[in-house]
Amino acid sequence: MTLEAPETKIVENARVACDGGEGALGHPRVWLQISEDTGWVECPYCDCKYVLSGHDAQK
């Protein structure tokens, strides 16, 4: 059984920063690198999925 990411964001750059988006209720800012092979990356803290524009999020 596969679970959907709680939030999916389409981004233009392969390097993204995630801080949970909740201000003080978020998590430490982490920098994530989107692989050209997959076209997406998930945050290890909040499981937000970042998809590089033009790639399929389901792969």
Secondary structure as a PSIPRED ss2 file (coil, helix, strand):
# PSIPRED VFORMAT (PSIPRED V4.0)

   1 M C   1.000  0.000  0.000
   2 T C   1.000  0.000  0.000
   3 L C   1.000  0.000  0.000
   4 E C   1.000  0.000  0.000
   5 A C   1.000  0.000  0.000
   6 P C   1.000  0.000  0.000
   7 E C   1.000  0.000  0.000
   8 T E   0.000  0.000  1.000
   9 K E   0.000  0.000  1.000
  10 I E   0.000  0.000  1.000
  11 V E   0.000  0.000  1.000
  12 E C   1.000  0.000  0.000
  13 N C   1.000  0.000  0.000
  14 A C   1.000  0.000  0.000
  15 R E   0.000  0.000  1.000
  16 V E   0.000  0.000  1.000
  17 A E   0.000  0.000  1.000
  18 C E   0.000  0.000  1.000
  19 D C   1.000  0.000  0.000
  20 G C   1.000  0.000  0.000
  21 G C   1.000  0.000  0.000
  22 E C   1.000  0.000  0.000
  23 G H   0.000  1.000  0.000
  24 A H   0.000  1.000  0.000
  25 L H   0.000  1.000  0.000
  26 G C   1.000  0.000  0.000
  27 H C   1.000  0.000  0.000
  28 P C   1.000  0.000  0.000
  29 R C   1.000  0.000  0.000
  30 V E   0.000  0.000  1.000
  31 W E   0.000  0.000  1.000
  32 L E   0.000  0.000  1.000
  33 Q E   0.000  0.000  1.000
  34 I C   1.000  0.000  0.000
  35 S C   1.000  0.000  0.000
  36 E C   1.000  0.000  0.000
  37 D C   1.000  0.000  0.000
  38 T C   1.000  0.000  0.000
  39 G C   1.000  0.000  0.000
  40 W E   0.000  0.000  1.000
  41 V E   0.000  0.000  1.000
  42 E E   0.000  0.000  1.000
  43 C C   1.000  0.000  0.000
  44 P C   1.000  0.000  0.000
  45 Y C   1.000  0.000  0.000
  46 C C   1.000  0.000  0.000
  47 D C   1.000  0.000  0.000
  48 C C   1.000  0.000  0.000
  49 K E   0.000  0.000  1.000
  50 Y E   0.000  0.000  1.000
  51 V E   0.000  0.000  1.000
  52 L E   0.000  0.000  1.000
  53 S C   1.000  0.000  0.000
  54 G C   1.000  0.000  0.000
  55 H C   1.000  0.000  0.000
  56 D C   1.000  0.000  0.000
  57 A C   1.000  0.000  0.000
  58 Q C   1.000  0.000  0.000
  59 K C   1.000  0.000  0.000
